[in-house]
Amino acid sequence: MDVSLHLAQQPDADALLSRSPLAALVGMLLDQQVPMEWAFSGPWTIAQRLGEDDLDPHRIAAHEPESFADLLAAKPAVHRYPGSMAGRVQKLCQYLVEHYDGDVTGIWRDVDSGKELLKRLNDLPGFGRQKAQIFLALLGKQLGVTPEGWREAAGPYGEEGAYRSAADITGPESLQRVRAYKQEMKQAAKKSAKKSAP
C-alpha cells in the first residue's frame, strides 16, 4: 500500500499501519475503550515485542495464548484489557489464516460491491457492524479500496467531509475534529438518557 496513515500520531506506528493491512485491521480491532492513538499504536508495539518489523498472521495465530496475552500486558500495556484483546487479536489472525490464507487484502481484493465488503468485514471476529463500517470507510477514504456502493455501505462514516471516525483522521487537526464530534455524541447520549429516565 502506497499510503500514509496518521492514526497513531507516532511515526513508527503510523509507518507500520501505512504499509501493513493487517496492522491497520488489528488497530481497528483494538479501537474500543481506549484513546484512538493508543489503539492504533498497538500493532507496532506487538510487532516490536515479537521482534518483527511487521505483523505475521500465521505467527500470531499459532502463538501460545498465555504467552501472547503476557506480551500485550507487559508495561506499557497494548490495551486497557490486554488479556481479552490478546484473545481477540489471535482469533482474528486465526480467521484470516483459515479464510484468506493470512492475506488480509483477500478480504477486499475481489469484492464486487461495498455491501459484499461490509459483510466480509462484519464476519471478522471482533468486528460488529459499526466497526466494519468504520474500517470500510477507512479503506475507501484513505486506502483506495472503492468497490461500487462503498460509501452507502459505510453508512454515515462514508460521507465525504465528515469527521466521525478513524476513517477521517489525516493528521492532528482532523484528530481533534473527530474527538470533538465524539464528545458531542457522548453529551447527546447523556442528555437523551436523562430525558428518558423515569
N, C-alpha and C positions, 0 to 999 in steps of 0.2 A: 504494500500500500504506500503510495507516494503522497502521504497526507501529514498534517501536523496538528495533532490534538493537544489541547491545553486544559485537560480536565483535572489533573493532579496539581497543577501550578508548581511543578517541580521538574526541572529539565530532564533528568534521567528517567523519572517515572513517565513523563509525557512522551519521551522518545520511544520507550517500550510500547506504550499504548498506540503510538502512531505506526509502528512497524509490525505489531503483533495483533491480529484479530482476536486471538484467544485472550490476550491481556485486556483488551477493551471489553470483551464479554465477561471476564471474571470481575473487572472493575464494576461493571453494571450489576452483576450479581451481589457484590459487596455493598452496593449503594443503598443502604437502608439502616436507619437508626444511628448513623454516624455522619459527620460532615462529608460532603461530596469529595473534597480533595483527599481526605483520609481514605475513603473507599477506593478511589482511582489510583492512589499511590500503592495500594495493597499488592497488585500484581508484581510491581518492581521489587517490593520487599520480599515477596515469596520467591521470586527468581533468584535474588541475591542469597537468600538463606538456603536455597537448593544448590548454590554455587554455579548458577547458569546466567546467561545474558538474555534468555528468553524463557517462556513457559512451554513445557512439553506435555501435552495432554496425556500421552501414554505413560510418562513417568509419574505424573500426579495421580492418575487413575490407579496405578499399581502400588503407590506408596503405602507403607504400613499406616493405617488410620491414626493410631495413637501418636505415633512419631510425627505425622503431618499436623495433627492438632497442636502438638507441642511447638512445632515450628511456627505456627501462626500466633501462638500465645506468648512466645518469647518477647521480652520488652524491647522496643515499643510494640505492643500487640498490633496485629494487622486489622483487627476489628474489635469493637466493644464486646462481641460474643465470639471469641476466636474458635472455641470448640465446635459450636454448631455451624459456624461458617466454614470451618475446615471440611466438615462433612458435606456441606453443600457444594463446595468447590470440587471435591473429589467426585461427587455424584454427577456434577455437570461434565467433568472430564471423562468419566466412565461412559456417559451417554454419548458424548462426541466420538469416542473411540468406537463404540458399538454401532452407531448410526452413520457416522461420517468418516470412519477410519482415522479419526483425530484431526481431520482437515476442517477447521471452523468455516472456511469460505464455502464449503459444500452446502451450508445452510442456505446461502443465497445465490450461489453460482448459476443454477439453472431454473430459478423460480420464474413463473410467467406473470405473477401479479403480486401486488402489495398484500392482498388478502391471504394468499398462499404463504408468503414470507411471514406474515404475522402469526399464522397458525404454527409454522415451524418454530418460531421463537417462543410462542406460548407453550409449546410442547417441551421446551427445555426445563430440566429440573431447576427449581428455584425461581422460575420466571412466571409470574402471573400476567394478566392482560396488560396492566399499566406498565410494568417493567418491559414487556415485549414491545409495547407501542413506543416507549421512550427509546429503546435500542433501535427499533425500526426507523424512528425519526433521526437518530444519530447516523445510521447508515446512509439515509437519504440526503441529509443536510451536509454531512462532513466527509463521508467516505465514498461517495459516488455510486452507491448502490440504489438505483432508482427504477425498480420494476413498475409497470403500469399500475396506477392507483395507490402508490405508496403513501402519499400524503393523507388520502382518505383513510387508509388502513391504520395509519399512526394517530388518527383522531386529532384532538387539539394540539398534540405535540408535533404534528406535521405541519402546522400552519406557518406560513412564511412570516418573518418578522416577529414571531412570538419569543418570549423569554420565560419559558416554563420549566425547562429541564436541562439535564446534561447535554442534550442534543443541541442546545443553543449557546453553549459556552465556547467562546473562541479566545478568551483572554480575561484579565482581571475585571474589566468593566462589565462585560456580559455576565460574568460570575456574580457580580453584585446585583445586577438586574434580576437574574434568576432567583437569587437569595431573597430579594425584596418581594418578588412575586410569591414565593413560598410562604413568607411571613404573612403576607396579605391573606393567603388561603387559610393559614392556621387561625388567624384572627377571625375570619369569616366563619370558620367551622365552630370556633368557641362561642361566638355570638349566636349562631344557629342552635347550638346545643343548649345554651341558656334559655332561649326563647321556647324551645320545645320541652324544657324541664317543667314538671308539674308545680 
